[in-house]
Amino acid sequence: MRAVFKQTGYPQLFAGTATATIGDSLMLLVLAIWVKDLTGSNGAAGLTMFFLGAPMLAAPLFAMFVDRFPHRPFLVVANLVNALFLIPLFFVDGSGDVWLVYLTAFLLGVGSTVDGPALNGLLKKVLPADLLVEANGLSQTVRQGMRLAGPLVGAGIYLFGGGMAVALVNVVCLVLAAVAIGFVPIREKAVPSRTKPWRSELVAGFKFLGGQPGLRRAALGLLLAGGSIGAIEAVAFAIVDDGLGKSTEFISIIVTVMGVGGLLGGVFAARTVKRLGELATAALALGMIAVTTVVWILPNVVSVLAVAPLIGAALPLMVVAANTLVQRLSPTHIIGRVSSAMDQSFAVPQVTSVALGALLVTAVDYRLVLVGMTVLMAVAALYLHLGRKLTTPATAVAESVDTAV
């Protein structure tokens, strides 16, 4: 960990991304709670996450845009624009204004779609290849660690000051993040002018991903998992409401308990990837999620909270594994598009399953939805596990990859 912070520019970059993460952790859960309170509908609350993830459908276009600019100034502007995206929330004044919450979720989804690829590119420029996994682990430690305090603090601010108060805090965090990233002392090379037809540029990330066996298997495994995990957004509200008979705010407690596992997952993610390899780590993560959904089929407060850390720990393990694999194997000049292609392999089916889950929980018993989720997640975990030797811990970092493609 010390070696990462000794790298020129990384402390400022870490400060900026951590600050933005704090603001987001307060806001995102509040959006769904806000919709639930305005409408009284579990399905409507779940759709908030659908709008948040919907921009991922256009991720290749956004990623092509990311790769046309130096990554540091791009991230500075992106954080400032994300702050502007929160403005519609200040006009929400009743159930008729739910569309403003959905609009904000959609705009924030656009922001997150470009932030990740740009950050991957900047990290690859700031850090040597052997420290990328450490940086990814630190990032996820902060992100998942915020689950411990973020949901409760966000819900508390929401209860006493309303959604607009939470939005204001997030605006401040995003502005501070932009300032910190602006001070990263790095000189980026000018982005070369586009020489290929735009259609070729658009699919360059998918083409590269498909040509790398490890990346290809990771993408297909995450595609299967994404078709299941998105439904959790809607099912969670049904578990709390119909299964446990608790108020909507109880979901903040579940997410906070998940944060305990998330914090541990972030702390141990780097050493897990180093020990097992990226694909085996991702398979382990999906297996942990499958165990969680099995237990949630017959919920009580004790069992729901007892397994919540598993799904919390699984998320940083999966993200660190996928990001590290993309960062170390992707050429810098198309890393945004490769990152986007990997993200889309998971996010597109996830967005679909969010919408499908929101519909299903209003039509059938949520426990049937959990059964289907468990089956898909188990199949995805097995598929990744069988290909684990494609990314063994001893896999060498290909230094020549930046000259490929």
Contacts in CASP RR format, 6 or more apart in sequence:
PFRMAT RR
TARGET T0000
AUTHOR 0000-0000-0000
METHOD contacts of the structure
MODEL  1
MRAVFKQTGYPQLFAGTATATIGDSLMLLVLAIWVKDLTGSNGAAGLTMF
FLGAPMLAAPLFAMFVDRFPHRPFLVVANLVNALFLIPLFFVDGSGDVWL
VYLTAFLLGVGSTVDGPALNGLLKKVLPADLLVEANGLSQTVRQGMRLAG
PLVGAGIYLFGGGMAVALVNVVCLVLAAVAIGFVPIREKAVPSRTKPWRS
ELVAGFKFLGGQPGLRRAALGLLLAGGSIGAIEAVAFAIVDDGLGKSTEF
ISIIVTVMGVGGLLGGVFAARTVKRLGELATAALALGMIAVTTVVWILPN
VVSVLAVAPLIGAALPLMVVAANTLVQRLSPTHIIGRVSSAMDQSFAVPQ
VTSVALGALLVTAVDYRLVLVGMTVLMAVAALYLHLGRKLTTPATAVAES
VDTAV
1 134 0 8 1.000
1 138 0 8 1.000
3 131 0 8 1.000
3 134 0 8 1.000
4 10 0 8 1.000
4 127 0 8 1.000
4 131 0 8 1.000
4 134 0 8 1.000
4 135 0 8 1.000
4 138 0 8 1.000
5 11 0 8 1.000
5 14 0 8 1.000
7 126 0 8 1.000
7 127 0 8 1.000
7 128 0 8 1.000
7 131 0 8 1.000
8 126 0 8 1.000
8 185 0 8 1.000
8 186 0 8 1.000
9 126 0 8 1.000
9 184 0 8 1.000
9 185 0 8 1.000
9 186 0 8 1.000
10 126 0 8 1.000
10 127 0 8 1.000
10 135 0 8 1.000
12 180 0 8 1.000
12 181 0 8 1.000
12 182 0 8 1.000
12 183 0 8 1.000
12 184 0 8 1.000
12 185 0 8 1.000
13 122 0 8 1.000
13 123 0 8 1.000
13 126 0 8 1.000
13 180 0 8 1.000
13 181 0 8 1.000
13 184 0 8 1.000
14 135 0 8 1.000
14 138 0 8 1.000
14 139 0 8 1.000
15 180 0 8 1.000
16 176 0 8 1.000
16 177 0 8 1.000
16 178 0 8 1.000
16 180 0 8 1.000
16 181 0 8 1.000
17 119 0 8 1.000
17 139 0 8 1.000
17 142 0 8 1.000
17 177 0 8 1.000
17 181 0 8 1.000
18 139 0 8 1.000
18 142 0 8 1.000
19 173 0 8 1.000
19 174 0 8 1.000
19 176 0 8 1.000
19 177 0 8 1.000
19 180 0 8 1.000
20 79 0 8 1.000
20 82 0 8 1.000
20 115 0 8 1.000
20 173 0 8 1.000
20 174 0 8 1.000
20 177 0 8 1.000
21 139 0 8 1.000
21 142 0 8 1.000
21 143 0 8 1.000
21 146 0 8 1.000
22 146 0 8 1.000
22 150 0 8 1.000
22 173 0 8 1.000
23 169 0 8 1.000
23 170 0 8 1.000
23 173 0 8 1.000
23 174 0 8 1.000
24 108 0 8 1.000
24 170 0 8 1.000
24 173 0 8 1.000
25 143 0 8 1.000
25 146 0 8 1.000
25 147 0 8 1.000
25 150 0 8 1.000
25 151 0 8 1.000
26 150 0 8 1.000
26 153 0 8 1.000
26 154 0 8 1.000
26 157 0 8 1.000
26 166 0 8 1.000
26 169 0 8 1.000
26 170 0 8 1.000
26 173 0 8 1.000
27 86 0 8 1.000
27 108 0 8 1.000
27 154 0 8 1.000
27 166 0 8 1.000
27 167 0 8 1.000
27 169 0 8 1.000
27 170 0 8 1.000
28 52 0 8 1.000
28 108 0 8 1.000
29 151 0 8 1.000
29 154 0 8 1.000
29 155 0 8 1.000
29 251 0 8 1.000
29 252 0 8 1.000
29 255 0 8 1.000
30 154 0 8 1.000
30 155 0 8 1.000
30 157 0 8 1.000
30 158 0 8 1.000
30 163 0 8 1.000
30 166 0 8 1.000
31 48 0 8 1.000
31 52 0 8 1.000
31 101 0 8 1.000
31 104 0 8 1.000
31 105 0 8 1.000
32 45 0 8 1.000
32 46 0 8 1.000
32 48 0 8 1.000
32 49 0 8 1.000
32 233 0 8 1.000
32 237 0 8 1.000
33 45 0 8 1.000
33 155 0 8 1.000
33 158 0 8 1.000
33 248 0 8 1.000
33 249 0 8 1.000
33 251 0 8 1.000
33 252 0 8 1.000
34 92 0 8 1.000
34 101 0 8 1.000
34 158 0 8 1.000
34 163 0 8 1.000
35 41 0 8 1.000
35 44 0 8 1.000
35 45 0 8 1.000
35 46 0 8 1.000
35 47 0 8 1.000
35 48 0 8 1.000
35 98 0 8 1.000
35 101 0 8 1.000
35 102 0 8 1.000
36 42 0 8 1.000
36 44 0 8 1.000
36 45 0 8 1.000
36 237 0 8 1.000
36 248 0 8 1.000
37 248 0 8 1.000
38 44 0 8 1.000
38 92 0 8 1.000
38 94 0 8 1.000
38 95 0 8 1.000
38 96 0 8 1.000
38 97 0 8 1.000
38 98 0 8 1.000
38 101 0 8 1.000
39 45 0 8 1.000
39 95 0 8 1.000
39 98 0 8 1.000
41 362 0 8 1.000
42 234 0 8 1.000
42 237 0 8 1.000
42 238 0 8 1.000
42 241 0 8 1.000
42 358 0 8 1.000
42 361 0 8 1.000
42 362 0 8 1.000
43 234 0 8 1.000
43 237 0 8 1.000
43 358 0 8 1.000
43 359 0 8 1.000
43 361 0 8 1.000
43 362 0 8 1.000
44 98 0 8 1.000
44 358 0 8 1.000
45 234 0 8 1.000
45 237 0 8 1.000
45 248 0 8 1.000
46 233 0 8 1.000
46 234 0 8 1.000
46 237 0 8 1.000
46 354 0 8 1.000
46 357 0 8 1.000
46 358 0 8 1.000
47 102 0 8 1.000
47 234 0 8 1.000
47 354 0 8 1.000
47 355 0 8 1.000
47 358 0 8 1.000
48 101 0 8 1.000
48 102 0 8 1.000
48 105 0 8 1.000
48 233 0 8 1.000
49 105 0 8 1.000
49 230 0 8 1.000
49 233 0 8 1.000
49 234 0 8 1.000
49 354 0 8 1.000
50 233 0 8 1.000
50 351 0 8 1.000
50 354 0 8 1.000
50 355 0 8 1.000
50 358 0 8 1.000
51 102 0 8 1.000
51 103 0 8 1.000
51 105 0 8 1.000
51 106 0 8 1.000
51 109 0 8 1.000
52 105 0 8 1.000
52 106 0 8 1.000
52 108 0 8 1.000
52 109 0 8 1.000
52 112 0 8 1.000
53 105 0 8 1.000
53 109 0 8 1.000
53 112 0 8 1.000
53 347 0 8 1.000
53 350 0 8 1.000
53 351 0 8 1.000
53 354 0 8 1.000
54 106 0 8 1.000
54 109 0 8 1.000
54 351 0 8 1.000
55 62 0 8 1.000
55 106 0 8 1.000
55 109 0 8 1.000
55 110 0 8 1.000
55 111 0 8 1.000
55 112 0 8 1.000
55 113 0 8 1.000
56 109 0 8 1.000
56 113 0 8 1.000
56 343 0 8 1.000
56 344 0 8 1.000
56 347 0 8 1.000
56 348 0 8 1.000
56 350 0 8 1.000
56 351 0 8 1.000
57 344 0 8 1.000
57 348 0 8 1.000
57 351 0 8 1.000
58 113 0 8 1.000
59 113 0 8 1.000
59 340 0 8 1.000
59 341 0 8 1.000
59 343 0 8 1.000
59 344 0 8 1.000
59 347 0 8 1.000
60 202 0 8 1.000
60 203 0 8 1.000
60 205 0 8 1.000
60 206 0 8 1.000
60 337 0 8 1.000
60 340 0 8 1.000
60 341 0 8 1.000
60 344 0 8 1.000
61 202 0 8 1.000
62 110 0 8 1.000
62 113 0 8 1.000
62 114 0 8 1.000
62 117 0 8 1.000
62 340 0 8 1.000
63 114 0 8 1.000
63 117 0 8 1.000
63 205 0 8 1.000
63 336 0 8 1.000
63 337 0 8 1.000
63 339 0 8 1.000
63 340 0 8 1.000
63 341 0 8 1.000
64 198 0 8 1.000
64 201 0 8 1.000
64 202 0 8 1.000
64 337 0 8 1.000
65 114 0 8 1.000
66 74 0 8 1.000
66 114 0 8 1.000
66 117 0 8 1.000
66 118 0 8 1.000
66 336 0 8 1.000
66 337 0 8 1.000
66 340 0 8 1.000
67 117 0 8 1.000
67 191 0 8 1.000
67 333 0 8 1.000
67 334 0 8 1.000
67 335 0 8 1.000
67 336 0 8 1.000
67 337 0 8 1.000
68 191 0 8 1.000
68 194 0 8 1.000
69 191 0 8 1.000
70 188 0 8 1.000
70 189 0 8 1.000
70 190 0 8 1.000
70 191 0 8 1.000
71 118 0 8 1.000
71 119 0 8 1.000
71 121 0 8 1.000
71 122 0 8 1.000
71 125 0 8 1.000
71 188 0 8 1.000
72 122 0 8 1.000
72 181 0 8 1.000
72 182 0 8 1.000
72 184 0 8 1.000
72 186 0 8 1.000
72 188 0 8 1.000
73 182 0 8 1.000
74 114 0 8 1.000
74 118 0 8 1.000
75 115 0 8 1.000
75 118 0 8 1.000
75 119 0 8 1.000
75 122 0 8 1.000
75 178 0 8 1.000
75 181 0 8 1.000
76 178 0 8 1.000
76 181 0 8 1.000
76 182 0 8 1.000
77 178 0 8 1.000
78 111 0 8 1.000
78 114 0 8 1.000
78 115 0 8 1.000
78 118 0 8 1.000
79 115 0 8 1.000
79 174 0 8 1.000
79 175 0 8 1.000
79 177 0 8 1.000
79 178 0 8 1.000
79 181 0 8 1.000
80 174 0 8 1.000
80 175 0 8 1.000
80 178 0 8 1.000
81 111 0 8 1.000
82 108 0 8 1.000
82 111 0 8 1.000
82 115 0 8 1.000
82 174 0 8 1.000
83 170 0 8 1.000
83 171 0 8 1.000
83 174 0 8 1.000
83 175 0 8 1.000
83 178 0 8 1.000
85 104 0 8 1.000
85 107 0 8 1.000
85 108 0 8 1.000
85 110 0 8 1.000
85 111 0 8 1.000
86 104 0 8 1.000
86 108 0 8 1.000
86 167 0 8 1.000
86 170 0 8 1.000
86 171 0 8 1.000
88 100 0 8 1.000
88 101 0 8 1.000
88 103 0 8 1.000
88 104 0 8 1.000
88 107 0 8 1.000
89 100 0 8 1.000
89 101 0 8 1.000
89 104 0 8 1.000
89 163 0 8 1.000
89 164 0 8 1.000
89 167 0 8 1.000
90 164 0 8 1.000
90 167 0 8 1.000
91 97 0 8 1.000
91 100 0 8 1.000
92 98 0 8 1.000
92 100 0 8 1.000
92 101 0 8 1.000
92 163 0 8 1.000
92 164 0 8 1.000
113 340 0 8 1.000
113 343 0 8 1.000
116 339 0 8 1.000
116 343 0 8 1.000
117 335 0 8 1.000
117 336 0 8 1.000
117 337 0 8 1.000
117 339 0 8 1.000
117 340 0 8 1.000
117 343 0 8 1.000
118 336 0 8 1.000
120 323 0 8 1.000
120 326 0 8 1.000
120 327 0 8 1.000
120 330 0 8 1.000
120 335 0 8 1.000
120 336 0 8 1.000
120 339 0 8 1.000
121 327 0 8 1.000
121 332 0 8 1.000
121 335 0 8 1.000
121 336 0 8 1.000
121 339 0 8 1.000
122 184 0 8 1.000
122 186 0 8 1.000
123 132 0 8 1.000
123 135 0 8 1.000
123 136 0 8 1.000
123 327 0 8 1.000
124 132 0 8 1.000
124 327 0 8 1.000
124 330 0 8 1.000
124 332 0 8 1.000
124 335 0 8 1.000
125 186 0 8 1.000
125 188 0 8 1.000
125 332 0 8 1.000
126 184 0 8 1.000
126 186 0 8 1.000
127 135 0 8 1.000
129 327 0 8 1.000
129 328 0 8 1.000
129 397 0 8 1.000
129 399 0 8 1.000
130 397 0 8 1.000
132 324 0 8 1.000
132 327 0 8 1.000
132 328 0 8 1.000
133 269 0 8 1.000
133 270 0 8 1.000
133 273 0 8 1.000
133 274 0 8 1.000
133 320 0 8 1.000
133 324 0 8 1.000
134 270 0 8 1.000
136 269 0 8 1.000
136 270 0 8 1.000
136 319 0 8 1.000
136 320 0 8 1.000
136 323 0 8 1.000
136 324 0 8 1.000
136 327 0 8 1.000
137 266 0 8 1.000
137 267 0 8 1.000
137 269 0 8 1.000
137 270 0 8 1.000
137 316 0 8 1.000
137 320 0 8 1.000
140 262 0 8 1.000
140 265 0 8 1.000
140 266 0 8 1.000
140 269 0 8 1.000
140 315 0 8 1.000
140 316 0 8 1.000
140 319 0 8 1.000
140 320 0 8 1.000
141 263 0 8 1.000
141 265 0 8 1.000
141 266 0 8 1.000
141 267 0 8 1.000
141 269 0 8 1.000
141 316 0 8 1.000
143 316 0 8 1.000
144 259 0 8 1.000
144 261 0 8 1.000
144 262 0 8 1.000
144 263 0 8 1.000
144 265 0 8 1.000
144 266 0 8 1.000
144 312 0 8 1.000
144 313 0 8 1.000
144 315 0 8 1.000
144 316 0 8 1.000
145 259 0 8 1.000
145 262 0 8 1.000
145 263 0 8 1.000
145 266 0 8 1.000
146 259 0 8 1.000
147 255 0 8 1.000
147 256 0 8 1.000
147 258 0 8 1.000
147 259 0 8 1.000
147 260 0 8 1.000
147 262 0 8 1.000
147 263 0 8 1.000
147 312 0 8 1.000
148 256 0 8 1.000
148 259 0 8 1.000
148 260 0 8 1.000
148 263 0 8 1.000
149 256 0 8 1.000
150 256 0 8 1.000
151 252 0 8 1.000
151 255 0 8 1.000
151 256 0 8 1.000
152 252 0 8 1.000
152 253 0 8 1.000
152 256 0 8 1.000
154 166 0 8 1.000
154 252 0 8 1.000
155 249 0 8 1.000
155 252 0 8 1.000
157 163 0 8 1.000
157 165 0 8 1.000
157 166 0 8 1.000
157 169 0 8 1.000
158 165 0 8 1.000
158 166 0 8 1.000
159 249 0 8 1.000
191 333 0 8 1.000
192 333 0 8 1.000
194 201 0 8 1.000
196 204 0 8 1.000
201 337 0 8 1.000
202 337 0 8 1.000
204 334 0 8 1.000
204 337 0 8 1.000
204 405 0 8 1.000
205 334 0 8 1.000
205 336 0 8 1.000
205 337 0 8 1.000
205 338 0 8 1.000
205 340 0 8 1.000
205 341 0 8 1.000
206 337 0 8 1.000
206 341 0 8 1.000
207 405 0 8 1.000
208 215 0 8 1.000
208 330 0 8 1.000
208 331 0 8 1.000
208 334 0 8 1.000
208 337 0 8 1.000
208 338 0 8 1.000
208 341 0 8 1.000
208 404 0 8 1.000
208 405 0 8 1.000
209 215 0 8 1.000
209 216 0 8 1.000
209 219 0 8 1.000
209 338 0 8 1.000
209 341 0 8 1.000
209 342 0 8 1.000
210 216 0 8 1.000
210 219 0 8 1.000
212 329 0 8 1.000
213 390 0 8 1.000
214 278 0 8 1.000
214 279 0 8 1.000
214 325 0 8 1.000
214 387 0 8 1.000
214 390 0 8 1.000
214 391 0 8 1.000
215 325 0 8 1.000
215 326 0 8 1.000
215 329 0 8 1.000
215 338 0 8 1.000
215 342 0 8 1.000
217 279 0 8 1.000
217 383 0 8 1.000
217 384 0 8 1.000
217 387 0 8 1.000
217 390 0 8 1.000
218 278 0 8 1.000
218 279 0 8 1.000
218 282 0 8 1.000
218 321 0 8 1.000
218 322 0 8 1.000
218 325 0 8 1.000
218 342 0 8 1.000
218 384 0 8 1.000
218 391 0 8 1.000
219 341 0 8 1.000
219 342 0 8 1.000
219 345 0 8 1.000
220 345 0 8 1.000
220 383 0 8 1.000
221 282 0 8 1.000
221 286 0 8 1.000
221 345 0 8 1.000
221 380 0 8 1.000
221 383 0 8 1.000
221 384 0 8 1.000
222 282 0 8 1.000
222 318 0 8 1.000
222 322 0 8 1.000
222 342 0 8 1.000
222 345 0 8 1.000
222 346 0 8 1.000
222 380 0 8 1.000
223 345 0 8 1.000
223 346 0 8 1.000
223 348 0 8 1.000
223 349 0 8 1.000
224 349 0 8 1.000
224 376 0 8 1.000
224 379 0 8 1.000
224 380 0 8 1.000
224 383 0 8 1.000
225 286 0 8 1.000
225 289 0 8 1.000
225 318 0 8 1.000
225 346 0 8 1.000
225 376 0 8 1.000
225 377 0 8 1.000
225 380 0 8 1.000
225 381 0 8 1.000
226 346 0 8 1.000
226 347 0 8 1.000
226 349 0 8 1.000
226 350 0 8 1.000
226 353 0 8 1.000
226 376 0 8 1.000
226 380 0 8 1.000
227 349 0 8 1.000
227 350 0 8 1.000
227 352 0 8 1.000
227 353 0 8 1.000
227 376 0 8 1.000
228 293 0 8 1.000
228 353 0 8 1.000
228 372 0 8 1.000
228 373 0 8 1.000
228 374 0 8 1.000
228 376 0 8 1.000
228 377 0 8 1.000
228 380 0 8 1.000
229 289 0 8 1.000
229 350 0 8 1.000
229 353 0 8 1.000
229 373 0 8 1.000
229 377 0 8 1.000
230 350 0 8 1.000
230 351 0 8 1.000
230 353 0 8 1.000
230 354 0 8 1.000
230 357 0 8 1.000
231 353 0 8 1.000
231 354 0 8 1.000
231 356 0 8 1.000
231 357 0 8 1.000
231 360 0 8 1.000
231 369 0 8 1.000
231 373 0 8 1.000
232 293 0 8 1.000
232 311 0 8 1.000
232 373 0 8 1.000
233 354 0 8 1.000
233 357 0 8 1.000
233 358 0 8 1.000
234 354 0 8 1.000
234 357 0 8 1.000
234 358 0 8 1.000
234 360 0 8 1.000
234 361 0 8 1.000
235 296 0 8 1.000
235 357 0 8 1.000
235 361 0 8 1.000
235 366 0 8 1.000
235 369 0 8 1.000
235 370 0 8 1.000
235 373 0 8 1.000
236 251 0 8 1.000
236 254 0 8 1.000
237 248 0 8 1.000
237 251 0 8 1.000
237 361 0 8 1.000
238 361 0 8 1.000
238 366 0 8 1.000
239 296 0 8 1.000
239 299 0 8 1.000
239 304 0 8 1.000
239 366 0 8 1.000
240 246 0 8 1.000
240 247 0 8 1.000
240 248 0 8 1.000
240 250 0 8 1.000
240 251 0 8 1.000
240 254 0 8 1.000
241 248 0 8 1.000
242 366 0 8 1.000
243 299 0 8 1.000
243 366 0 8 1.000
244 250 0 8 1.000
244 299 0 8 1.000
244 300 0 8 1.000
244 301 0 8 1.000
244 304 0 8 1.000
246 301 0 8 1.000
253 305 0 8 1.000
254 304 0 8 1.000
254 305 0 8 1.000
254 308 0 8 1.000
257 305 0 8 1.000
257 308 0 8 1.000
257 309 0 8 1.000
258 308 0 8 1.000
258 309 0 8 1.000
258 311 0 8 1.000
258 312 0 8 1.000
259 309 0 8 1.000
259 312 0 8 1.000
260 308 0 8 1.000
260 309 0 8 1.000
260 312 0 8 1.000
261 308 0 8 1.000
261 309 0 8 1.000
261 310 0 8 1.000
261 312 0 8 1.000
261 313 0 8 1.000
262 309 0 8 1.000
262 312 0 8 1.000
262 313 0 8 1.000
262 315 0 8 1.000
262 316 0 8 1.000
264 309 0 8 1.000
264 313 0 8 1.000
265 272 0 8 1.000
265 312 0 8 1.000
265 313 0 8 1.000
265 316 0 8 1.000
265 317 0 8 1.000
266 313 0 8 1.000
266 316 0 8 1.000
266 317 0 8 1.000
266 320 0 8 1.000
269 281 0 8 1.000
269 316 0 8 1.000
269 317 0 8 1.000
269 320 0 8 1.000
269 321 0 8 1.000
270 320 0 8 1.000
272 281 0 8 1.000
272 284 0 8 1.000
272 317 0 8 1.000
273 281 0 8 1.000
273 317 0 8 1.000
273 320 0 8 1.000
273 321 0 8 1.000
273 324 0 8 1.000
274 393 0 8 1.000
275 393 0 8 1.000
276 284 0 8 1.000
276 388 0 8 1.000
276 393 0 8 1.000
277 321 0 8 1.000
277 388 0 8 1.000
277 391 0 8 1.000
277 392 0 8 1.000
277 393 0 8 1.000
277 395 0 8 1.000
278 321 0 8 1.000
278 322 0 8 1.000
278 324 0 8 1.000
278 325 0 8 1.000
278 391 0 8 1.000
279 321 0 8 1.000
279 325 0 8 1.000
279 384 0 8 1.000
279 385 0 8 1.000
279 387 0 8 1.000
279 388 0 8 1.000
279 390 0 8 1.000
279 391 0 8 1.000
280 384 0 8 1.000
280 385 0 8 1.000
280 388 0 8 1.000
280 391 0 8 1.000
281 317 0 8 1.000
281 318 0 8 1.000
281 320 0 8 1.000
281 321 0 8 1.000
282 317 0 8 1.000
282 318 0 8 1.000
282 321 0 8 1.000
282 322 0 8 1.000
282 384 0 8 1.000
283 381 0 8 1.000
283 382 0 8 1.000
283 383 0 8 1.000
283 384 0 8 1.000
283 385 0 8 1.000
283 388 0 8 1.000
284 314 0 8 1.000
284 317 0 8 1.000
284 381 0 8 1.000
285 313 0 8 1.000
285 314 0 8 1.000
285 315 0 8 1.000
285 317 0 8 1.000
285 318 0 8 1.000
285 321 0 8 1.000
286 314 0 8 1.000
286 318 0 8 1.000
286 377 0 8 1.000
286 378 0 8 1.000
286 380 0 8 1.000
286 381 0 8 1.000
286 384 0 8 1.000
287 314 0 8 1.000
287 377 0 8 1.000
287 378 0 8 1.000
287 381 0 8 1.000
288 310 0 8 1.000
288 311 0 8 1.000
288 313 0 8 1.000
288 314 0 8 1.000
288 317 0 8 1.000
289 310 0 8 1.000
289 311 0 8 1.000
289 314 0 8 1.000
289 377 0 8 1.000
290 374 0 8 1.000
290 377 0 8 1.000
290 378 0 8 1.000
290 381 0 8 1.000
291 307 0 8 1.000
291 310 0 8 1.000
292 307 0 8 1.000
292 308 0 8 1.000
292 310 0 8 1.000
292 311 0 8 1.000
292 314 0 8 1.000
293 370 0 8 1.000
293 373 0 8 1.000
293 374 0 8 1.000
293 377 0 8 1.000
294 370 0 8 1.000
294 374 0 8 1.000
295 303 0 8 1.000
295 304 0 8 1.000
295 306 0 8 1.000
295 307 0 8 1.000
296 303 0 8 1.000
296 304 0 8 1.000
296 307 0 8 1.000
296 370 0 8 1.000
297 367 0 8 1.000
297 370 0 8 1.000
297 371 0 8 1.000
297 374 0 8 1.000
298 367 0 8 1.000
322 342 0 8 1.000
322 346 0 8 1.000
323 339 0 8 1.000
325 342 0 8 1.000
325 391 0 8 1.000
326 335 0 8 1.000
326 338 0 8 1.000
326 339 0 8 1.000
326 342 0 8 1.000
327 335 0 8 1.000
328 397 0 8 1.000
328 398 0 8 1.000
328 401 0 8 1.000
329 398 0 8 1.000
329 401 0 8 1.000
330 336 0 8 1.000
330 338 0 8 1.000
330 339 0 8 1.000
330 401 0 8 1.000
331 338 0 8 1.000
331 401 0 8 1.000
331 402 0 8 1.000
331 403 0 8 1.000
331 404 0 8 1.000
331 405 0 8 1.000
332 402 0 8 1.000
333 402 0 8 1.000
334 405 0 8 1.000
357 369 0 8 1.000
360 366 0 8 1.000
360 368 0 8 1.000
360 369 0 8 1.000
361 369 0 8 1.000
END
